[in-house]
């Protein structure tokens, strides 16, 4: 059978480890037969591409997904200016201050189903926790949290990037109204902070403001939801690991890194080659769309011994699940904190659980996660 690489294939997620192995070993620079893109799969190549942003540029490549330029659609120095603004909402102190709130939210969500003896921990837990946390951080009215969650879910499950523009446009309209409200009545939230921010004496444009809000939602909702859900699925399949975490929650910090490595919540993100690049006897021409395959790089045996074994005791710190370099995930510390607390609180209440049906991956060309995770446990 002819080998092919198509992340939009409904069977791709179930076969991803095998496919990534073939890519790294036989096609380290994958050239799409239809000429749509190239893809890098080896850890060293992906890492170097993230470092060499002048050659592998982010400019413009996410506009098809987000509808307008976002922070991830720029290279330095513009990217650095925008990143500095939004980073004010993710300082170590501000993230640390959220810990008690995250724990309270997790416990309230668990209260809603622990007495039932069964639950879908995606729809009842891993989806809701990040939505509520990010909604409060941004400054979303409570009634808009599920609305925005639905928009990010619709965006996450699109295999054709052009189809993601619909939910994005609806989200932009919501943010346009929220910014108007903040102009009339400022609050202590990220929306107000962005509205009042300046770069070289100039306020952010309306496009920048709306795109920032949407980027925060997608990153805060989708990535963290998948991280939490992927961990819960792995704990179900590895009961010895789950029991070790119940006995010693201090292991959860390193577990976050191993889940990110083993089951990266995002497959890849695109770059554009700004010059001809010769790599592994393959020419990547100027202007080519180049996908950096985080998931494949994180399973590279050249970096991680026995990479397809889930091991919470390994040093997984070299993973690229949250990017690297100038585009390293701005909300990484928050996502890791949410996952650690979500797992700690659930395992404290439900130390022993099992999948009651085989879960299905949702189909997406970008994200890796589960449609549902239905578990059973002793109420």
C-alpha positions in Angstrom: 0.0 0.0 0.0 1.3 3.5 -0.9 2.2 5.5 2.2 0.4 8.8 2.6 0.2 11.5 5.3 -3.1 13.1 5.7 -4.0 14.5 9.2 -7.6 15.1 8.0 -8.1 11.4 7.4 -10.7 10.1 10.1 -8.4 7.2 10.9 -5.2 9.3 11.2 -5.3 9.9 15.0 -5.7 6.1 15.7 -2.6 5.3 13.5 -0.6 8.4 14.3 2.3 6.7 16.1 2.9 4.3 13.1 2.6 7.1 10.6 5.0 9.4 12.5 7.5 6.6 12.7 7.4 6.1 8.9 7.7 9.9 8.4 10.8 10.2 10.6 12.5 7.1 9.2 11.6 7.3 5.5 10.2 10.8 4.8 11.8 13.3 7.2 10.7 16.0 4.7 7.3 15.0 3.6 6.2 16.5 0.2 2.5 16.4 -0.2 1.7 14.7 -3.6 -0.8 17.5 -4.4 1.7 20.2 -3.6 -0.2 21.7 -0.7 2.5 21.5 1.9 5.8 20.1 3.2 6.2 18.6 6.7 9.1 18.1 9.1 8.9 15.3 11.6 12.3 14.8 13.2 12.9 16.5 16.5 16.1 18.1 15.4 14.6 19.6 12.2 11.5 20.9 13.9 13.5 22.4 16.7 15.8 24.1 14.3 12.9 25.5 12.3 11.4 27.1 15.4 14.7 28.7 16.1 15.2 30.0 12.5 12.1 32.1 12.3 13.6 34.2 9.5 13.6 31.1 7.2 10.5 29.5 8.6 8.2 32.4 9.0 4.8 32.6 10.7 3.7 35.7 8.8 0.2 35.2 7.4 -0.1 31.5 7.6 -2.8 31.4 10.3 -5.0 34.0 8.6 -6.9 31.2 6.8 -7.7 29.8 10.3 -8.4 32.9 12.2 -9.7 35.2 9.5 -7.4 38.0 10.3 -3.8 38.3 11.4 -3.1 37.2 15.0 0.0 37.3 17.2 1.0 33.9 15.8 0.8 35.3 12.3 3.7 37.7 12.9 7.5 37.4 13.3 9.7 39.6 15.4 9.8 42.6 16.0 6.0 42.9 15.7 5.4 39.6 17.4 7.6 40.5 20.4 5.7 43.8 20.8 2.3 42.0 20.8 3.5 39.2 23.0 4.8 41.6 25.6 1.3 43.1 25.9 -0.6 39.9 26.3 2.1 38.4 28.6 0.9 40.8 31.3 -2.0 38.5 31.9 0.2 35.4 32.3 2.9 36.5 34.8 4.0 33.8 37.2 2.3 35.7 40.0 -1.0 36.1 38.2 -1.0 32.4 37.2 -0.1 31.3 40.7 -2.9 33.5 42.1 -5.4 31.5 40.0 -4.6 28.2 41.6 -7.2 28.4 44.4 -9.8 29.5 41.8 -9.0 26.6 39.5 -9.2 24.1 42.4 -12.6 25.5 43.4 -13.9 25.2 39.9 -12.6 21.7 39.6 -14.3 20.6 42.8 -17.6 22.2 41.8 -17.5 20.3 38.5 -16.7 17.1 40.2 -19.6 17.6 42.6 -21.9 17.5 39.6 -21.1 13.8 38.8 -19.1 11.9 41.4 -22.3 10.6 43.0 -23.5 9.1 39.6 -20.9 6.4 39.2 -20.3 7.3 35.6 -19.5 10.4 33.6 -18.2 11.8 30.3 -15.1 13.5 31.6 -14.7 15.5 28.4 -18.1 17.2 28.3 -18.5 17.3 32.1 -15.0 18.2 33.1 -12.0 18.8 30.8 -14.0 21.0 28.4 -15.6 23.1 31.2 -12.7 23.8 33.5 -10.5 25.7 31.0 -13.5 27.5 29.6 -14.5 28.9 33.0 -10.9 29.8 33.9 -10.1 31.6 30.7 -13.5 33.3 30.6 -12.8 34.8 34.0 -9.3 35.8 33.1 -10.4 37.5 29.9 -13.5 39.0 31.4 -16.3 37.2 29.6 -19.8 37.5 31.1 -20.8 34.1 32.5 -23.6 33.6 30.0 -21.1 33.9 27.1 -18.7 31.2 28.4 -20.7 28.3 26.8 -21.3 30.3 23.7 -17.6 30.9 23.2 -16.8 27.3 24.1 -19.1 26.1 21.3 -17.3 28.4 18.9 -13.9 27.1 19.8 -15.2 23.5 19.6 -16.6 24.1 16.1 -13.2 25.6 15.1 -11.3 22.7 16.6 -13.0 20.0 14.6 -12.6 21.6 11.2 -10.3 19.7 8.9 -10.5 22.4 6.2 -8.9 25.6 7.6 -11.1 27.8 5.4 -14.2 26.4 7.2 -12.8 27.7 10.6 -13.4 31.3 9.5 -17.1 31.0 10.3 -16.8 30.4 14.1 -13.9 32.9 14.1 -16.0 35.6 12.6 -18.8 35.1 15.0 -16.3 35.3 17.9 -14.9 38.5 16.6 -18.4 40.0 16.6 -18.8 39.0 20.2 -15.5 40.6 21.1 -16.3 43.8 19.2 -19.3 44.3 21.5 -17.3 43.4 24.6 -14.7 46.0 23.8 -17.3 48.6 23.3 -18.7 47.8 26.7 -15.2 48.1 28.2 -14.7 51.5 26.6 -17.8 52.7 28.4 -17.0 50.8 31.6 -13.4 49.6 32.2 -12.9 46.5 34.4 -9.9 44.7 35.9 -9.6 42.1 33.2 -7.5 41.3 30.1 -10.0 42.9 27.7 -9.6 46.3 29.4 -5.8 45.8 29.6 -5.7 45.2 25.9 -7.9 48.1 25.2 -5.7 50.5 27.1 -2.4 49.0 25.8 -0.1 50.9 23.5 2.8 50.0 21.1 5.1 53.0 20.3 2.4 55.3 21.5 -0.4 53.8 19.5 -3.4 51.8 20.7 -4.1 48.4 19.2 -6.3 48.3 16.1 -9.8 46.8 16.2 -8.5 43.8 14.2 -5.7 43.2 16.8 -8.1 43.5 19.7 -10.6 41.0 18.3 -7.9 38.6 17.1 -6.2 38.7 20.6 -9.5 37.7 22.3 -10.1 34.8 19.9 -6.5 33.5 20.2 -6.8 33.5 24.0 -10.0 31.5 23.7 -8.6 28.9 21.3 -5.4 28.5 23.2 -7.0 28.5 26.6 -9.9 26.3 25.7 -8.8 23.8 23.1 -5.2 23.0 24.0 -5.9 22.7 27.7 -9.1 20.7 27.2 -7.1 18.2 25.1 -4.2 18.1 27.5 -6.6 17.2 30.5 -8.6 14.7 28.5 -5.6 13.0 27.0 -4.2 12.5 30.4 -7.4 11.1 31.8 -7.5 8.6 28.9 -3.9 7.5 29.5 -4.5 7.1 33.2 -7.5 4.8 32.4 -5.3 2.6 30.1 -2.3 2.6 32.6 -3.9 1.7 36.0 -0.4 1.2 37.6 0.4 4.8 36.7 -2.9 6.0 38.0 -2.4 4.3 41.3 1.1 5.8 41.6 -0.4 9.3 41.0 -3.1 8.7 43.6 -0.4 7.6 46.1 1.9 10.5 45.3 0.3 13.5 43.7 3.8 15.2 43.6 4.4 13.1 40.5 1.8 15.1 38.6 4.2 17.9 37.7 6.4 15.6 35.6 3.3 13.7 34.4 2.1 16.9 32.7 5.3 17.0 30.6 5.0 13.3 29.7 1.4 13.7 28.6 2.3 16.7 26.5 5.1 14.7 24.9 3.2 11.4 24.4 -0.2 12.7 23.4 0.5 16.3 22.2 -2.8 18.3 22.1 -1.8 20.0 18.9 -0.4 18.0 15.9 1.3 20.9 14.1 1.3 24.5 13.1 2.4 25.9 9.7 5.3 28.1 8.6 6.3 29.6 5.3 9.7 29.1 3.8 11.2 32.5 3.0 14.0 31.0 0.9 15.0 27.7 -0.7 16.0 25.1 1.9 17.8 21.9 1.1 17.1 19.3 3.8 17.6 15.5 3.7 18.2 15.7 -0.1 14.8 17.4 -0.5 14.3 21.0 -1.7 11.8 23.1 0.2 11.1 26.0 -2.2 10.6 29.6 -1.3 7.0 30.2 -0.4 6.2 26.6 0.5 3.9 25.9 3.4 5.8 23.9 5.9 4.1 22.0 8.8 6.2 21.5 11.9 4.9 18.2 13.3 5.1 18.6 17.1 3.6 15.2 17.8 6.0 13.4 15.5 9.0 15.2 16.9 7.9 14.3 20.5 8.0 10.6 19.6 11.5 10.7 18.0 13.7 7.9 19.4 16.7 10.0 18.6 15.8 12.2 21.6 13.5 10.1 23.7 14.4 6.4 24.5 11.6 4.0 23.9 9.4 7.0 22.8 6.1 5.1 22.4 6.1 4.0 26.0 4.1 6.2 28.4 6.4 6.8 31.3 5.7 9.5 33.9 9.1 9.1 35.4 11.1 10.0 32.2 12.7 13.3 31.5 10.2 14.7 28.9 11.4 18.3 29.2 12.7 18.4 25.6 9.2 18.0 24.1 7.9 20.6 21.6 4.2 20.2 22.4 3.8 23.9 23.2 6.2 25.1 20.5 9.6 26.6 21.1 11.4 29.9 20.7 9.6 33.1 19.9 6.3 31.3 19.4 6.4 29.2 22.6 2.9 29.0 24.0 2.3 32.1 26.1 -0.2 30.3 28.3 1.9 27.2 28.9 2.3 27.8 32.6 -1.5 28.2 33.0 -2.3 25.2 30.9 0.1 23.0 32.9 -1.3 24.3 36.2 -4.9 23.6 35.1 -4.0 20.1 34.0 -2.2 19.3 37.2 -5.0 20.5 39.4 -7.7 18.9 37.3 -6.0 15.5 37.6 -5.2 15.9 41.2 -8.7 16.8 42.2 -10.3 14.1 40.1 -8.0 11.3 41.3 -8.6 12.4 44.9 -12.4 11.8 44.4 -12.3 9.0 41.8 -9.0 7.1 42.4 -10.2 4.0 40.5 -12.1 4.3 37.2 -12.3 2.6 33.8 -13.5 3.4 30.3 -17.0 2.1 29.8 -16.7 2.3 26.0 -13.8 2.7 23.5 -13.4 6.4 23.0 -13.2 8.0 19.5 -10.8 10.8 18.5 -12.4 13.8 17.0 -11.3 14.5 13.5 -9.1 17.6 13.1 -6.2 18.5 11.0 -4.6 20.5 13.9 -5.7 19.2 17.3 -5.5 15.8 19.0 -8.2 14.9 21.5 -11.3 12.9 22.3 -15.0 13.4 21.3 -15.9 11.8 24.7 -14.4 9.9 27.5 -17.1 7.9 29.3 -15.8 6.3 32.5 -17.4 4.2 35.3 -16.4 4.2 38.9 -17.6 3.4 42.4 -20.0 6.2 43.5 
